[in-house]
Amino acid sequence: MAQTVINVRVNEDLKKQFEKFCNDTGMNISTAINIFISTVVREKQIPFKITTEPFYSEENMKHLRKAVDNVNNGKIEIHDIIEEE
């Protein structure tokens, strides 16, 4: 079977951690990525759960945009922080 090359940019520290994981499990990065790709193709899905970060939800982004607009338009209230005992 013909081989091809895939170039991927990744954070250097993350790569080092992944490389250590791969070495600890007796494989190299190429083998691990090939296992991932084969699993995705075979199962027709990512082989782990992917969730969204609630901070980036449309509802929260709408709230943040409104808050920024209020600050920019001088429509803010300053509150004291009250800590409950």
PDB file with one MODEL, atoms N, CA, C and O in Angstrom:
MODEL        1
ATOM      1  N   MET A   1       0.848  -1.180   0.000  1.00  0.00           N
ATOM      2  CA  MET A   1       0.000   0.000   0.000  1.00  0.00           C
ATOM      3  C   MET A   1       0.893   1.243   0.000  1.00  0.00           C
ATOM      4  O   MET A   1       1.867   1.312   0.751  1.00  0.00           O
ATOM      5  N   ALA A   2       0.565   2.206  -0.830  1.00  0.00           N
ATOM      6  CA  ALA A   2       1.359   3.435  -0.919  1.00  0.00           C
ATOM      7  C   ALA A   2       1.248   4.235   0.372  1.00  0.00           C
ATOM      8  O   ALA A   2       0.206   4.240   1.027  1.00  0.00           O
ATOM      9  N   GLN A   3       2.314   4.897   0.720  1.00  0.00           N
ATOM     10  CA  GLN A   3       2.361   5.730   1.923  1.00  0.00           C
ATOM     11  C   GLN A   3       2.345   7.196   1.514  1.00  0.00           C
ATOM     12  O   GLN A   3       2.758   7.544   0.408  1.00  0.00           O
ATOM     13  N   THR A   4       1.874   8.039   2.397  1.00  0.00           N
ATOM     14  CA  THR A   4       1.896   9.477   2.184  1.00  0.00           C
ATOM     15  C   THR A   4       2.264  10.156   3.500  1.00  0.00           C
ATOM     16  O   THR A   4       2.280   9.516   4.552  1.00  0.00           O
ATOM     17  N   VAL A   5       2.556  11.441   3.437  1.00  0.00           N
ATOM     18  CA  VAL A   5       2.970  12.194   4.614  1.00  0.00           C
ATOM     19  C   VAL A   5       1.899  13.217   4.960  1.00  0.00           C
ATOM     20  O   VAL A   5       1.347  13.874   4.079  1.00  0.00           O
ATOM     21  N   ILE A   6       1.611  13.346   6.254  1.00  0.00           N
ATOM     22  CA  ILE A   6       0.714  14.382   6.751  1.00  0.00           C
ATOM     23  C   ILE A   6       1.536  15.263   7.688  1.00  0.00           C
ATOM     24  O   ILE A   6       2.148  14.755   8.628  1.00  0.00           O
ATOM     25  N   ASN A   7       1.560  16.567   7.448  1.00  0.00           N
ATOM     26  CA  ASN A   7       2.252  17.502   8.338  1.00  0.00           C
ATOM     27  C   ASN A   7       1.219  18.167   9.243  1.00  0.00           C
ATOM     28  O   ASN A   7       0.191  18.657   8.777  1.00  0.00           O
ATOM     29  N   VAL A   8       1.507  18.176  10.536  1.00  0.00           N
ATOM     30  CA  VAL A   8       0.586  18.745  11.516  1.00  0.00           C
ATOM     31  C   VAL A   8       1.362  19.650  12.449  1.00  0.00           C
ATOM     32  O   VAL A   8       2.430  19.275  12.934  1.00  0.00           O
ATOM     33  N   ARG A   9       0.839  20.835  12.705  1.00  0.00           N
ATOM     34  CA  ARG A   9       1.459  21.733  13.684  1.00  0.00           C
ATOM     35  C   ARG A   9       0.833  21.460  15.042  1.00  0.00           C
ATOM     36  O   ARG A   9      -0.385  21.329  15.164  1.00  0.00           O
ATOM     37  N   VAL A  10       1.685  21.376  16.063  1.00  0.00           N
ATOM     38  CA  VAL A  10       1.205  21.116  17.418  1.00  0.00           C
ATOM     39  C   VAL A  10       2.135  21.816  18.400  1.00  0.00           C
ATOM     40  O   VAL A  10       3.322  21.992  18.126  1.00  0.00           O
ATOM     41  N   ASN A  11       1.596  22.208  19.531  1.00  0.00           N
ATOM     42  CA  ASN A  11       2.384  22.826  20.589  1.00  0.00           C
ATOM     43  C   ASN A  11       3.569  21.920  20.946  1.00  0.00           C
ATOM     44  O   ASN A  11       3.402  20.712  21.112  1.00  0.00           O
ATOM     45  N   GLU A  12       4.759  22.504  21.061  1.00  0.00           N
ATOM     46  CA  GLU A  12       5.976  21.729  21.291  1.00  0.00           C
ATOM     47  C   GLU A  12       5.914  20.903  22.574  1.00  0.00           C
ATOM     48  O   GLU A  12       6.308  19.737  22.587  1.00  0.00           O
ATOM     49  N   ASP A  13       5.416  21.514  23.657  1.00  0.00           N
ATOM     50  CA  ASP A  13       5.330  20.785  24.930  1.00  0.00           C
ATOM     51  C   ASP A  13       4.340  19.624  24.827  1.00  0.00           C
ATOM     52  O   ASP A  13       4.588  18.537  25.349  1.00  0.00           O
ATOM     53  N   LEU A  14       3.228  19.866  24.154  1.00  0.00           N
ATOM     54  CA  LEU A  14       2.228  18.818  23.963  1.00  0.00           C
ATOM     55  C   LEU A  14       2.814  17.665  23.157  1.00  0.00           C
ATOM     56  O   LEU A  14       2.564  16.499  23.463  1.00  0.00           O
ATOM     57  N   LYS A  15       3.590  17.990  22.133  1.00  0.00           N
ATOM     58  CA  LYS A  15       4.242  16.948  21.325  1.00  0.00           C
ATOM     59  C   LYS A  15       5.179  16.106  22.181  1.00  0.00           C
ATOM     60  O   LYS A  15       5.190  14.880  22.072  1.00  0.00           O
ATOM     61  N   LYS A  16       5.958  16.757  23.027  1.00  0.00           N
ATOM     62  CA  LYS A  16       6.882  16.025  23.899  1.00  0.00           C
ATOM     63  C   LYS A  16       6.123  15.093  24.841  1.00  0.00           C
ATOM     64  O   LYS A  16       6.526  13.950  25.055  1.00  0.00           O
ATOM     65  N   GLN A  17       5.020  15.595  25.400  1.00  0.00           N
ATOM     66  CA  GLN A  17       4.221  14.759  26.293  1.00  0.00           C
ATOM     67  C   GLN A  17       3.613  13.570  25.544  1.00  0.00           C
ATOM     68  O   GLN A  17       3.586  12.452  26.057  1.00  0.00           O
ATOM     69  N   PHE A  18       3.130  13.823  24.329  1.00  0.00           N
ATOM     70  CA  PHE A  18       2.539  12.753  23.529  1.00  0.00           C
ATOM     71  C   PHE A  18       3.605  11.736  23.126  1.00  0.00           C
ATOM     72  O   PHE A  18       3.369  10.528  23.153  1.00  0.00           O
ATOM     73  N   GLU A  19       4.767  12.238  22.757  1.00  0.00           N
ATOM     74  CA  GLU A  19       5.867  11.351  22.381  1.00  0.00           C
ATOM     75  C   GLU A  19       6.263  10.452  23.549  1.00  0.00           C
ATOM     76  O   GLU A  19       6.523   9.264  23.356  1.00  0.00           O
ATOM     77  N   LYS A  20       6.311  11.009  24.757  1.00  0.00           N
ATOM     78  CA  LYS A  20       6.629  10.219  25.951  1.00  0.00           C
ATOM     79  C   LYS A  20       5.565   9.157  26.175  1.00  0.00           C
ATOM     80  O   LYS A  20       5.885   8.004  26.462  1.00  0.00           O
ATOM     81  N   PHE A  21       4.285   9.549  26.043  1.00  0.00           N
ATOM     82  CA  PHE A  21       3.200   8.578  26.179  1.00  0.00           C
ATOM     83  C   PHE A  21       3.378   7.439  25.181  1.00  0.00           C
ATOM     84  O   PHE A  21       3.290   6.264  25.535  1.00  0.00           O
ATOM     85  N   CYS A  22       3.629   7.809  23.931  1.00  0.00           N
ATOM     86  CA  CYS A  22       3.797   6.786  22.892  1.00  0.00           C
ATOM     87  C   CYS A  22       4.959   5.864  23.225  1.00  0.00           C
ATOM     88  O   CYS A  22       4.834   4.643  23.129  1.00  0.00           O
ATOM     89  N   ASN A  23       6.086   6.442  23.615  1.00  0.00           N
ATOM     90  CA  ASN A  23       7.246   5.624  23.972  1.00  0.00           C
ATOM     91  C   ASN A  23       6.935   4.703  25.142  1.00  0.00           C
ATOM     92  O   ASN A  23       7.340   3.540  25.149  1.00  0.00           O
ATOM     93  N   ASP A  24       6.216   5.223  26.133  1.00  0.00           N
ATOM     94  CA  ASP A  24       5.854   4.423  27.303  1.00  0.00           C
ATOM     95  C   ASP A  24       4.946   3.250  26.941  1.00  0.00           C
ATOM     96  O   ASP A  24       4.927   2.238  27.643  1.00  0.00           O
ATOM     97  N   THR A  25       4.199   3.382  25.855  1.00  0.00           N
ATOM     98  CA  THR A  25       3.306   2.309  25.424  1.00  0.00           C
ATOM     99  C   THR A  25       3.919   1.459  24.308  1.00  0.00           C
ATOM    100  O   THR A  25       3.262   0.573  23.762  1.00  0.00           O
ATOM    101  N   GLY A  26       5.183   1.736  23.975  1.00  0.00           N
ATOM    102  CA  GLY A  26       5.896   0.915  22.999  1.00  0.00           C
ATOM    103  C   GLY A  26       5.622   1.243  21.550  1.00  0.00           C
ATOM    104  O   GLY A  26       5.796   0.394  20.676  1.00  0.00           O
ATOM    105  N   MET A  27       5.196   2.459  21.286  1.00  0.00           N
ATOM    106  CA  MET A  27       4.982   2.850  19.887  1.00  0.00           C
ATOM    107  C   MET A  27       5.529   4.241  19.655  1.00  0.00           C
ATOM    108  O   MET A  27       5.917   4.934  20.596  1.00  0.00           O
ATOM    109  N   ASN A  28       5.558   4.643  18.400  1.00  0.00           N
ATOM    110  CA  ASN A  28       5.988   6.003  18.086  1.00  0.00           C
ATOM    111  C   ASN A  28       4.767   6.838  17.701  1.00  0.00           C
ATOM    112  O   ASN A  28       3.653   6.324  17.602  1.00  0.00           O
ATOM    113  N   ILE A  29       4.995   8.119  17.489  1.00  0.00           N
ATOM    114  CA  ILE A  29       3.890   9.031  17.161  1.00  0.00           C
ATOM    115  C   ILE A  29       3.183   8.605  15.883  1.00  0.00           C
ATOM    116  O   ILE A  29       1.955   8.651  15.813  1.00  0.00           O
ATOM    117  N   SER A  30       3.928   8.197  14.888  1.00  0.00           N
ATOM    118  CA  SER A  30       3.335   7.788  13.617  1.00  0.00           C
ATOM    119  C   SER A  30       2.375   6.614  13.810  1.00  0.00           C
ATOM    120  O   SER A  30       1.283   6.601  13.241  1.00  0.00           O
ATOM    121  N   THR A  31       2.778   5.640  14.602  1.00  0.00           N
ATOM    122  CA  THR A  31       1.918   4.486  14.865  1.00  0.00           C
ATOM    123  C   THR A  31       0.646   4.918  15.586  1.00  0.00           C
ATOM    124  O   THR A  31      -0.448   4.478  15.234  1.00  0.00           O
ATOM    125  N   ALA A  32       0.786   5.784  16.601  1.00  0.00           N
ATOM    126  CA  ALA A  32      -0.376   6.246  17.358  1.00  0.00           C
ATOM    127  C   ALA A  32      -1.358   6.990  16.451  1.00  0.00           C
ATOM    128  O   ALA A  32      -2.567   6.774  16.536  1.00  0.00           O
ATOM    129  N   ILE A  33      -0.847   7.853  15.593  1.00  0.00           N
ATOM    130  CA  ILE A  33      -1.724   8.610  14.689  1.00  0.00           C
ATOM    131  C   ILE A  33      -2.376   7.681  13.668  1.00  0.00           C
ATOM    132  O   ILE A  33      -3.544   7.864  13.324  1.00  0.00           O
ATOM    133  N   ASN A  34      -1.639   6.694  13.186  1.00  0.00           N
ATOM    134  CA  ASN A  34      -2.229   5.713  12.266  1.00  0.00           C
ATOM    135  C   ASN A  34      -3.342   4.920  12.944  1.00  0.00           C
ATOM    136  O   ASN A  34      -4.362   4.634  12.317  1.00  0.00           O
ATOM    137  N   ILE A  35      -3.163   4.561  14.216  1.00  0.00           N
ATOM    138  CA  ILE A  35      -4.223   3.867  14.957  1.00  0.00           C
ATOM    139  C   ILE A  35      -5.447   4.771  15.059  1.00  0.00           C
ATOM    140  O   ILE A  35      -6.571   4.319  14.845  1.00  0.00           O
ATOM    141  N   PHE A  36      -5.233   6.053  15.388  1.00  0.00           N
ATOM    142  CA  PHE A  36      -6.342   7.006  15.490  1.00  0.00           C
ATOM    143  C   PHE A  36      -7.087   7.107  14.163  1.00  0.00           C
ATOM    144  O   PHE A  36      -8.312   6.992  14.127  1.00  0.00           O
ATOM    145  N   ILE A  37      -6.349   7.321  13.071  1.00  0.00           N
ATOM    146  CA  ILE A  37      -6.976   7.482  11.757  1.00  0.00           C
ATOM    147  C   ILE A  37      -7.731   6.225  11.353  1.00  0.00           C
ATOM    148  O   ILE A  37      -8.850   6.312  10.846  1.00  0.00           O
ATOM    149  N   SER A  38      -7.135   5.060  11.573  1.00  0.00           N
ATOM    150  CA  SER A  38      -7.793   3.787  11.226  1.00  0.00           C
ATOM    151  C   SER A  38      -9.081   3.613  12.018  1.00  0.00           C
ATOM    152  O   SER A  38     -10.087   3.154  11.476  1.00  0.00           O
ATOM    153  N   THR A  39      -9.057   3.974  13.290  1.00  0.00           N
ATOM    154  CA  THR A  39     -10.251   3.849  14.128  1.00  0.00           C
ATOM    155  C   THR A  39     -11.350   4.794  13.666  1.00  0.00           C
ATOM    156  O   THR A  39     -12.517   4.407  13.613  1.00  0.00           O
ATOM    157  N   VAL A  40     -10.987   6.034  13.329  1.00  0.00           N
ATOM    158  CA  VAL A  40     -11.969   7.002  12.835  1.00  0.00           C
ATOM    159  C   VAL A  40     -12.622   6.487  11.556  1.00  0.00           C
ATOM    160  O   VAL A  40     -13.844   6.549  11.415  1.00  0.00           O
ATOM    161  N   VAL A  41     -11.827   5.986  10.636  1.00  0.00           N
ATOM    162  CA  VAL A  41     -12.360   5.506   9.358  1.00  0.00           C
ATOM    163  C   VAL A  41     -13.238   4.272   9.573  1.00  0.00           C
ATOM    164  O   VAL A  41     -14.321   4.172   8.998  1.00  0.00           O
ATOM    165  N   ARG A  42     -12.774   3.337  10.398  1.00  0.00           N
ATOM    166  CA  ARG A  42     -13.527   2.108  10.636  1.00  0.00           C
ATOM    167  C   ARG A  42     -14.855   2.384  11.354  1.00  0.00           C
ATOM    168  O   ARG A  42     -15.895   1.847  10.972  1.00  0.00           O
ATOM    169  N   GLU A  43     -14.812   3.225  12.398  1.00  0.00           N
ATOM    170  CA  GLU A  43     -16.006   3.468  13.211  1.00  0.00           C
ATOM    171  C   GLU A  43     -16.835   4.652  12.712  1.00  0.00           C
ATOM    172  O   GLU A  43     -17.958   4.873  13.167  1.00  0.00           O
ATOM    173  N   LYS A  44     -16.270   5.404  11.777  1.00  0.00           N
ATOM    174  CA  LYS A  44     -16.935   6.590  11.222  1.00  0.00           C
ATOM    175  C   LYS A  44     -17.313   7.588  12.318  1.00  0.00           C
ATOM    176  O   LYS A  44     -18.378   8.203  12.283  1.00  0.00           O
ATOM    177  N   GLN A  45     -16.417   7.730  13.284  1.00  0.00           N
ATOM    178  CA  GLN A  45     -16.594   8.700  14.362  1.00  0.00           C
ATOM    179  C   GLN A  45     -15.271   8.875  15.085  1.00  0.00           C
ATOM    180  O   GLN A  45     -14.382   8.028  14.992  1.00  0.00           O
ATOM    181  N   ILE A  46     -15.149   9.979  15.805  1.00  0.00           N
ATOM    182  CA  ILE A  46     -13.989  10.200  16.652  1.00  0.00           C
ATOM    183  C   ILE A  46     -14.096   9.194  17.805  1.00  0.00           C
ATOM    184  O   ILE A  46     -15.167   9.079  18.402  1.00  0.00           O
ATOM    185  N   PRO A  47     -13.038   8.471  18.135  1.00  0.00           N
ATOM    186  CA  PRO A  47     -13.144   7.405  19.137  1.00  0.00           C
ATOM    187  C   PRO A  47     -13.102   7.869  20.591  1.00  0.00           C
ATOM    188  O   PRO A  47     -12.695   7.115  21.475  1.00  0.00           O
ATOM    189  N   PHE A  48     -13.516   9.090  20.832  1.00  0.00           N
ATOM    190  CA  PHE A  48     -13.649   9.592  22.203  1.00  0.00           C
ATOM    191  C   PHE A  48     -14.651  10.731  22.170  1.00  0.00           C
ATOM    192  O   PHE A  48     -14.936  11.301  21.117  1.00  0.00           O
ATOM    193  N   LYS A  49     -15.176  11.048  23.334  1.00  0.00           N
ATOM    194  CA  LYS A  49     -16.202  12.075  23.437  1.00  0.00           C
ATOM    195  C   LYS A  49     -15.590  13.465  23.262  1.00  0.00           C
ATOM    196  O   LYS A  49     -14.572  13.783  23.877  1.00  0.00           O
ATOM    197  N   ILE A  50     -16.207  14.280  22.430  1.00  0.00           N
ATOM    198  CA  ILE A  50     -15.786  15.662  22.231  1.00  0.00           C
ATOM    199  C   ILE A  50     -16.930  16.552  22.707  1.00  0.00           C
ATOM    200  O   ILE A  50     -18.067  16.417  22.254  1.00  0.00           O
ATOM    201  N   THR A  51     -16.618  17.454  23.618  1.00  0.00           N
ATOM    202  CA  THR A  51     -17.638  18.347  24.129  1.00  0.00           C
ATOM    203  C   THR A  51     -17.224  19.787  23.869  1.00  0.00           C
ATOM    204  O   THR A  51     -16.053  20.079  23.623  1.00  0.00           O
ATOM    205  N   THR A  52     -18.183  20.661  23.925  1.00  0.00           N
ATOM    206  CA  THR A  52     -17.884  22.079  23.732  1.00  0.00           C
ATOM    207  C   THR A  52     -17.588  22.725  25.076  1.00  0.00           C
ATOM    208  O   THR A  52     -18.052  22.277  26.125  1.00  0.00           O
ATOM    209  N   GLU A  53     -16.825  23.758  25.014  1.00  0.00           N
ATOM    210  CA  GLU A  53     -16.520  24.545  26.207  1.00  0.00           C
ATOM    211  C   GLU A  53     -17.675  25.509  26.410  1.00  0.00           C
ATOM    212  O   GLU A  53     -17.936  26.342  25.542  1.00  0.00           O
ATOM    213  N   PRO A  54     -18.389  25.417  27.560  1.00  0.00           N
ATOM    214  CA  PRO A  54     -19.555  26.282  27.767  1.00  0.00           C
ATOM    215  C   PRO A  54     -19.238  27.771  27.659  1.00  0.00           C
ATOM    216  O   PRO A  54     -20.115  28.561  27.310  1.00  0.00           O
ATOM    217  N   PHE A  55     -18.016  28.161  27.949  1.00  0.00           N
ATOM    218  CA  PHE A  55     -17.652  29.572  27.859  1.00  0.00           C
ATOM    219  C   PHE A  55     -17.910  30.107  26.459  1.00  0.00           C
ATOM    220  O   PHE A  55     -18.313  31.260  26.302  1.00  0.00           O
ATOM    221  N   TYR A  56     -17.681  29.278  25.435  1.00  0.00           N
ATOM    222  CA  TYR A  56     -17.804  29.721  24.052  1.00  0.00           C
ATOM    223  C   TYR A  56     -19.204  29.489  23.470  1.00  0.00           C
ATOM    224  O   TYR A  56     -19.405  29.650  22.266  1.00  0.00           O
ATOM    225  N   SER A  57     -20.167  29.114  24.308  1.00  0.00           N
ATOM    226  CA  SER A  57     -21.520  28.893  23.803  1.00  0.00           C
ATOM    227  C   SER A  57     -22.074  30.217  23.273  1.00  0.00           C
ATOM    228  O   SER A  57     -21.669  31.295  23.707  1.00  0.00           O
ATOM    229  N   GLU A  58     -22.998  30.113  22.337  1.00  0.00           N
ATOM    230  CA  GLU A  58     -23.587  31.322  21.747  1.00  0.00           C
ATOM    231  C   GLU A  58     -24.285  32.156  22.819  1.00  0.00           C
ATOM    232  O   GLU A  58     -24.227  33.385  22.788  1.00  0.00           O
ATOM    233  N   GLU A  59     -24.938  31.494  23.757  1.00  0.00           N
ATOM    234  CA  GLU A  59     -25.628  32.211  24.836  1.00  0.00           C
ATOM    235  C   GLU A  59     -24.641  33.039  25.671  1.00  0.00           C
ATOM    236  O   GLU A  59     -24.917  34.194  25.993  1.00  0.00           O
ATOM    237  N   ASN A  60     -23.515  32.457  26.011  1.00  0.00           N
ATOM    238  CA  ASN A  60     -22.532  33.186  26.807  1.00  0.00           C
ATOM    239  C   ASN A  60     -21.871  34.289  25.986  1.00  0.00           C
ATOM    240  O   ASN A  60     -21.616  35.377  26.503  1.00  0.00           O
ATOM    241  N   MET A  61     -21.591  34.017  24.713  1.00  0.00           N
ATOM    242  CA  MET A  61     -20.991  35.047  23.858  1.00  0.00           C
ATOM    243  C   MET A  61     -21.924  36.256  23.729  1.00  0.00           C
ATOM    244  O   MET A  61     -21.472  37.401  23.724  1.00  0.00           O
ATOM    245  N   LYS A  62     -23.232  35.987  23.626  1.00  0.00           N
ATOM    246  CA  LYS A  62     -24.214  37.066  23.550  1.00  0.00           C
ATOM    247  C   LYS A  62     -24.175  37.902  24.831  1.00  0.00           C
ATOM    248  O   LYS A  62     -24.184  39.132  24.780  1.00  0.00           O
ATOM    249  N   HIS A  63     -24.130  37.224  25.973  1.00  0.00           N
ATOM    250  CA  HIS A  63     -24.057  37.904  27.268  1.00  0.00           C
ATOM    251  C   HIS A  63     -22.781  38.755  27.357  1.00  0.00           C
ATOM    252  O   HIS A  63     -22.828  39.896  27.817  1.00  0.00           O
ATOM    253  N   LEU A  64     -21.656  38.206  26.922  1.00  0.00           N
ATOM    254  CA  LEU A  64     -20.388  38.938  26.989  1.00  0.00           C
ATOM    255  C   LEU A  64     -20.384  40.147  26.056  1.00  0.00           C
ATOM    256  O   LEU A  64     -19.889  41.213  26.423  1.00  0.00           O
ATOM    257  N   ARG A  65     -20.936  39.984  24.848  1.00  0.00           N
ATOM    258  CA  ARG A  65     -21.007  41.123  23.915  1.00  0.00           C
ATOM    259  C   ARG A  65     -21.852  42.247  24.502  1.00  0.00           C
ATOM    260  O   ARG A  65     -21.511  43.423  24.375  1.00  0.00           O
ATOM    261  N   LYS A  66     -22.965  41.874  25.151  1.00  0.00           N
ATOM    262  CA  LYS A  66     -23.817  42.881  25.777  1.00  0.00           C
ATOM    263  C   LYS A  66     -23.073  43.581  26.906  1.00  0.00           C
ATOM    264  O   LYS A  66     -23.163  44.800  27.050  1.00  0.00           O
ATOM    265  N   ALA A  67     -22.336  42.811  27.710  1.00  0.00           N
ATOM    266  CA  ALA A  67     -21.577  43.399  28.813  1.00  0.00           C
ATOM    267  C   ALA A  67     -20.507  44.357  28.293  1.00  0.00           C
ATOM    268  O   ALA A  67     -20.306  45.428  28.863  1.00  0.00           O
ATOM    269  N   VAL A  68     -19.826  43.981  27.223  1.00  0.00           N
ATOM    270  CA  VAL A  68     -18.799  44.850  26.629  1.00  0.00           C
ATOM    271  C   VAL A  68     -19.442  46.116  26.095  1.00  0.00           C
ATOM    272  O   VAL A  68     -18.914  47.210  26.291  1.00  0.00           O
ATOM    273  N   ASP A  69     -20.579  45.981  25.421  1.00  0.00           N
ATOM    274  CA  ASP A  69     -21.291  47.169  24.922  1.00  0.00           C
ATOM    275  C   ASP A  69     -21.672  48.098  26.073  1.00  0.00           C
ATOM    276  O   ASP A  69     -21.520  49.316  25.973  1.00  0.00           O
ATOM    277  N   ASN A  70     -22.166  47.518  27.164  1.00  0.00           N
ATOM    278  CA  ASN A  70     -22.525  48.329  28.329  1.00  0.00           C
ATOM    279  C   ASN A  70     -21.322  49.085  28.875  1.00  0.00           C
ATOM    280  O   ASN A  70     -21.432  50.267  29.200  1.00  0.00           O
ATOM    281  N   VAL A  71     -20.183  48.425  28.981  1.00  0.00           N
ATOM    282  CA  VAL A  71     -18.965  49.082  29.464  1.00  0.00           C
ATOM    283  C   VAL A  71     -18.565  50.194  28.500  1.00  0.00           C
ATOM    284  O   VAL A  71     -18.267  51.311  28.923  1.00  0.00           O
ATOM    285  N   ASN A  72     -18.559  49.887  27.212  1.00  0.00           N
ATOM    286  CA  ASN A  72     -18.167  50.883  26.207  1.00  0.00           C
ATOM    287  C   ASN A  72     -19.101  52.085  26.183  1.00  0.00           C
ATOM    288  O   ASN A  72     -18.674  53.186  25.834  1.00  0.00           O
ATOM    289  N   ASN A  73     -20.371  51.898  26.549  1.00  0.00           N
ATOM    290  CA  ASN A  73     -21.352  52.974  26.538  1.00  0.00           C
ATOM    291  C   ASN A  73     -21.566  53.589  27.916  1.00  0.00           C
ATOM    292  O   ASN A  73     -22.496  54.371  28.112  1.00  0.00           O
ATOM    293  N   GLY A  74     -20.706  53.236  28.871  1.00  0.00           N
ATOM    294  CA  GLY A  74     -20.795  53.813  30.207  1.00  0.00           C
ATOM    295  C   GLY A  74     -21.995  53.336  31.007  1.00  0.00           C
ATOM    296  O   GLY A  74     -22.372  53.968  31.994  1.00  0.00           O
ATOM    297  N   LYS A  75     -22.587  52.250  30.601  1.00  0.00           N
ATOM    298  CA  LYS A  75     -23.770  51.729  31.298  1.00  0.00           C
ATOM    299  C   LYS A  75     -23.356  50.603  32.246  1.00  0.00           C
ATOM    300  O   LYS A  75     -23.738  49.447  32.064  1.00  0.00           O
ATOM    301  N   ILE A  76     -22.578  50.960  33.247  1.00  0.00           N
ATOM    302  CA  ILE A  76     -22.137  49.944  34.199  1.00  0.00           C
ATOM    303  C   ILE A  76     -22.439  50.404  35.619  1.00  0.00           C
ATOM    304  O   ILE A  76     -22.520  51.599  35.904  1.00  0.00           O
ATOM    305  N   GLU A  77     -22.599  49.448  36.475  1.00  0.00           N
ATOM    306  CA  GLU A  77     -22.777  49.727  37.886  1.00  0.00           C
ATOM    307  C   GLU A  77     -21.602  49.133  38.631  1.00  0.00           C
ATOM    308  O   GLU A  77     -21.188  48.009  38.351  1.00  0.00           O
ATOM    309  N   ILE A  78     -21.065  49.879  39.576  1.00  0.00           N
ATOM    310  CA  ILE A  78     -19.969  49.373  40.388  1.00  0.00           C
ATOM    311  C   ILE A  78     -20.563  48.832  41.675  1.00  0.00           C
ATOM    312  O   ILE A  78     -21.322  49.517  42.360  1.00  0.00           O
ATOM    313  N   HIS A  79     -20.214  47.614  41.992  1.00  0.00           N
ATOM    314  CA  HIS A  79     -20.736  46.946  43.178  1.00  0.00           C
ATOM    315  C   HIS A  79     -19.585  46.610  44.119  1.00  0.00           C
ATOM    316  O   HIS A  79     -18.469  46.316  43.691  1.00  0.00           O
ATOM    317  N   ASP A  80     -19.884  46.662  45.393  1.00  0.00           N
ATOM    318  CA  ASP A  80     -18.921  46.173  46.381  1.00  0.00           C
ATOM    319  C   ASP A  80     -19.018  44.655  46.428  1.00  0.00           C
ATOM    320  O   ASP A  80     -20.093  44.081  46.250  1.00  0.00           O
ATOM    321  N   ILE A  81     -17.893  44.024  46.668  1.00  0.00           N
ATOM    322  CA  ILE A  81     -17.895  42.575  46.834  1.00  0.00           C
ATOM    323  C   ILE A  81     -18.287  42.279  48.264  1.00  0.00           C
ATOM    324  O   ILE A  81     -17.643  42.745  49.204  1.00  0.00           O
ATOM    325  N   ILE A  82     -19.324  41.520  48.423  1.00  0.00           N
ATOM    326  CA  ILE A  82     -19.804  41.160  49.765  1.00  0.00           C
ATOM    327  C   ILE A  82     -19.551  39.669  49.949  1.00  0.00           C
ATOM    328  O   ILE A  82     -20.146  38.833  49.270  1.00  0.00           O
ATOM    329  N   GLU A  83     -18.668  39.361  50.869  1.00  0.00           N
ATOM    330  CA  GLU A  83     -18.381  37.952  51.129  1.00  0.00           C
ATOM    331  C   GLU A  83     -19.240  37.483  52.283  1.00  0.00           C
ATOM    332  O   GLU A  83     -19.310  38.118  53.335  1.00  0.00           O
ATOM    333  N   GLU A  84     -19.891  36.356  52.058  1.00  0.00           N
ATOM    334  CA  GLU A  84     -20.719  35.783  53.111  1.00  0.00           C
ATOM    335  C   GLU A  84     -19.861  34.935  54.020  1.00  0.00           C
ATOM    336  O   GLU A  84     -18.928  34.265  53.577  1.00  0.00           O
ATOM    337  N   GLU A  85     -20.188  34.973  55.292  1.00  0.00           N
ATOM    338  CA  GLU A  85     -19.428  34.172  56.259  1.00  0.00           C
ATOM    339  C   GLU A  85     -20.104  32.871  56.516  1.00  0.00           C
ATOM    340  O   GLU A  85     -19.611  32.063  57.303  1.00  0.00           O
TER     341      GLU A  85
ENDMDL
END
